Amino acid sequence: MKLQQNQLAPNFRVTDVFGRVLDSKKFAGKKVYLAFERNAGCPVCNLRTHTLLKQADHFAANNTIVILVYESTAAKMKEYLGPNTYPFYFVADPDNLLYNQYGVERSMLKIMRGLFHGLLRKVREGTRLFDTPMKQDGHTDRVPAEFVIRENGTLVTAHYGRFLGDHLPLPTLQTQLV
């Protein structure tokens, strides 16, 4: 079931790929940007992650916790992330517990629809950004989704992709975090 704007965001308690426990109940007073990507080997998701990393200062300046969720295993995620350190949390959810809790959908039609919205360009750009080539795991028909959660736990935005590569535009995301 899809979540809606102004609805209370579902609570969760997960461990990120580096062993840090993330408890949404402890995020009171902070904004949370929760993004569900496909998998560590997805070039479109890789492009989005790199784009978000360039905005790390904006997230920090606006008291925002960033959590990126992938269907990949923790081992695959660590391979993807390499030895670098990041200002965000990365969560491996191969059992789709968070995906299901937030109603993140799967749709081959929406994946194909991406072809009409610049998917091939994003695949090329995202592929070039990999340090080493990655094999995809997870569901091939997973469609990304993004949520902006207010300090009080309600949703500012529940954005479910209309196609692969449909993410919140950065200016919209930035405005919602101010």
C-alpha positions, -999 to 999 in steps of 0.1 A, spaced: 0 0 0 14 34 -10 20 60 17 7 95 14 19 130 22 12 141 58 8 105 69 29 93 98 60 75 84 63 38 94 88 32 122 118 10 115 148 -3 132 176 -16 109 213 -20 109 233 -3 81 260 -21 62 287 -8 87 268 -22 117 252 11 129 217 7 143 192 31 128 160 35 149 135 59 133 121 67 167 154 83 176 152 107 146 127 130 163 138 166 157 156 157 125 145 155 89 150 122 71 155 116 34 148 79 29 155 66 -7 149 31 -19 171 23 -48 173 -10 -68 206 -27 -61 243 -20 -59 249 -29 -95 222 -6 -109 239 21 -130 208 44 -127 210 41 -89 247 46 -90 242 79 -109 216 90 -83 238 81 -54 267 102 -69 243 131 -75 231 129 -38 267 127 -25 274 161 -42 245 175 -20 259 162 13 266 197 26 230 208 19 217 177 38 240 185 67 232 222 68 195 213 69 197 188 98 188 159 75 197 122 79 201 104 46 194 67 44 198 48 11 182 14 9 192 -13 -16 180 -48 -23 216 -60 -24 232 -80 4 255 -63 29 285 -80 13 276 -67 -21 270 -32 -7 304 -32 10 319 -42 -24 301 -13 -40 310 12 -14 347 1 -12 370 16 15 355 51 13 337 68 41 303 84 34 281 110 51 250 88 45 237 55 58 235 26 34 211 -2 43 211 -37 27 175 -50 25 177 -82 4 146 -96 22 126 -65 12 114 -58 47 117 -20 45 106 -21 8 74 -38 18 68 -16 48 70 15 26 50 0 -3 79 2 -28 67 -14 -59 79 -37 -86 67 -32 -122 83 -43 -154 61 -18 -173 76 11 -153 110 -3 -159 103 -3 -197 87 31 -195 121 45 -184 133 39 -220 111 68 -230 125 91 -203 163 90 -208 170 56 -193 198 47 -217 216 80 -211 214 75 -173 226 39 -177 257 51 -196 264 79 -171 259 57 -141 281 29 -156 310 53 -160 308 62 -123 315 27 -110 350 22 -96 347 -14 -107 320 -31 -128 292 -45 -106 268 -73 -113 232 -66 -105 213 -85 -79 178 -81 -65 147 -78 -85 151 -65 -121 116 -49 -119 121 -29 -87 111 8 -91 128 34 -69 109 54 -43 118 84 -21 104 98 12 111 130 30 101 128 66 96 158 89 111 163 123 77 151 138 77 118 118 51 128 92 58 125 54 65 157 35 67 136 3 61 100 -7 75 98 -42 70 65 -60 88 64 -93 66 65 -125 95 48 -143 131 37 -137 151 68 -132 122 89 -120 136 106 -88 126 138 -70 143 167 -89 171 181 -67 156 216 -65 123 200 -52 142 179 -27 163 208 -15 132 230 -10 115 203 11 145 201 34 147 238 43 
